[in-house]
Amino acid sequence: MTNKNKNRQIRELGNFIFESIKINKFMLIIFLVISIITLFTGIIVAAKTHSSIMANDNFGLVDITTGGLTTTFFTRLLSMMFMVLILFGCSFTIYVVPISIIFISYRSYLLGLNICLMIINYGFSGALISIIVAFPCQLIAIGVMILFYVTMLKTNKDYKAWGGCRTPYQRLKILIITIIVLLLLCLLESLLLAIFSAKVILVI
């Protein structure tokens, strides 16, 4: 494949994603608003009840010194892949949109909860890892998942409207690209954890 063909395919994919966002902008706004609300809900819950929460369950906080970066890397990656597969399944019909909203909302809630718990219980080191590593990486992952779901909804509409064999190929291509992006995100997160000599990380 020539560079010209590769550039053309990248432009086509970019245009398709932009069109998906434009067509499903109302759905995208709903996801973003609910994610923000549940994120802050998790922070508030952790701030008010952190003692009882940590006494019963760490809710995804993992000690890297005992678990190791390799173990946490695969755990985070598998968690993300599980979410992607759920969203992929939910994208085939509009009737199960509430299920996808529930899963995204719960992940946003856990992110807010865990970030707050990490800062409260591990002080400066927890705040450093949260602000520089965990929060931005996990927030980007949630954004990628939302964008993936909205884009997959567009492919489903196209299939119903036009049919053909191109749409399943496009779905597969978007799925593979999403998995690669999340894989690279997990690798980046692990690299940053190693650089900052982190002792704890959240796995959701």
N, C-alpha and C positions, 0 to 999 in steps of 0.2 A: 504494500500500500504506500503510495506516494505521500509526501508531506502535504500536498495540495488537497488530497482526498481526506487526510486526517484532519486538517484545518476545517474542511467543509463539514465533516461529521461533528466536530466539536461545536461549530457554529449552529448546526441544526439542533443539537442536543440543548445548547444554551437557549435557543429560541423556543424550543419545546417547553423547557422548564419555566421560562418567562411567561409563556402563554398559559401554562398550567396555573401559575400564581395569579395571573390576571383573571382567568375564568373562575377560579375557586378562591378569590380573595376574601369573600365573606366567611368561608370555611376556615381559611388561614387566620383571619382576625379572631374567630371564636377560639381556635386552638391557642393562639398567643395570649389572649385575655385570660382564659381559664388556667393556662400554665403559670402566668404571673401571679394570679390569685392563690393558686395552690402552693406555689413557691413561698410566698410570704406567710401562708397559713402554716407551712412546715416550720418556718423560722420562729413564728410566734409560739407554736406548740412546744418546740424544743426549749425556747427561752423560759417558758412557764413551768414545764414539767421535766426538765432535763435530769434531775436526780432520780426520779422513779423510772424514767426511760432507760438510762444507763444501767440501773440496777437489774433490769429484767432482760434487756436485749440491746446490743450495740447498733442495731439497725443498719448494718452495712459497713460500720467502721472496722477496718482490719489492721492488725498490727503487722507491719511489713517485716519487722525484725524476726518474727516467728513464721510468718506465712511466705515471705519472699516475694520479690518483684515479679518473677515468672508466674507464680501461682495467681497473684492478683491480676496480672495482665490477662491471663486466659479467663479468669472469672469475670472481669469487666467486659471482655470481648463477647463471651457467651451470653451475658446478660443483655448486651446490645443486640446481638443476633436474634435472641428470643423476641425482643421487642419488634425488630424489623419483620420477622416472620408473622407475628400477630398483625401488624399493620398491613403487611402484604395480603394476608387473608381477608382482612376487613375491607380492603380497597375494591373487592369485586362486586360489592353491592352497597348502595347508599343506606340500606336499612340497618346496618351494623356500625354506622358512624359513632353512635354513643359508646360502643365498646372501645373503639380506638381512642376516644376522648378520655374515657376512664383510665386507660393504661398510661396515656401521656400525662394526665393530671396526677396520677399516683407517683409517677417517676419524678415529676416536678416537685411534688410534696416531699418525697424522700430526699431530694437534693437540698431543699431548704432546711429540712430537719437535720440532716447529717452535717451540713456545713456549720450550722449553729452549734451542734453538739461537739464538733471537732474544735471549734474556737473556744467554747466554754471549758471543755475538759483538758485541752492540751495547750492552752494559752498562746504565747507568741508563735511557737512552732506550728501549732494547729492553724492559727490565723494565716501564717505565711503560706503553708501548703494549700489552704482553702482558697485564698485570694489569687495566688499565682498559678496553681496547678488544677486542683479539683473543680472549683466552681467554673472557670472558663471552659475547661475541657468537657465537663458534663453538660454545661449549658449549650455548647456548640453541638454536642451529640443529640440533645433534645431537638435543637433547631433542624439538624439534618434529618432526623426521623419525621418531623412534621412536614418538611419539604418533600421527603420521599413519599409520604402518604398522599399529600395533595397532588403530586405528580402522577402517582399511580391511579388516582381517581380520574385524572384526565385520560390516561390510556384506556381505562375501562369505558369511558364515554365514547372514545374514538372507536373502540371495538364494536360497541352497540350500534354506532352510527354507520360505520363503514365495513366492519368485519375484516376478513383477509388474514394473511399470515404475518403481516408486518407488526401488528400490535403485540402479539406474544413475544416476538423478538425484541421489541422496544422495552417491554416489561422486564425481560431478562437482563437487558443491557443496563437499565436503571437500577435494578436490584444488585447487580455485580458492582456497579460504580459506588452505590451506597455502602456496600460491605467493605470495599477497598478504602473508602474515606473513613469509615469508623475504625478499621484496622490501623490506618495511619494515625488516627487520633489516639488510639490506645497506646501505640508505640511512642508517640510524642509525650503522652502523659507519663509513661514508665520512664522515659529518658529524663524528664523534668524531676520526677521523684528521685531518681538516682543522683542527679546533679545537686539537688537541695538536701540530700541525705535524709529523706523523709522517714519517719518512724511509724506513721499511720496514714491510711488512705481510706476513702470511702468506696465501696463497691455496691452499685445499685443497678 
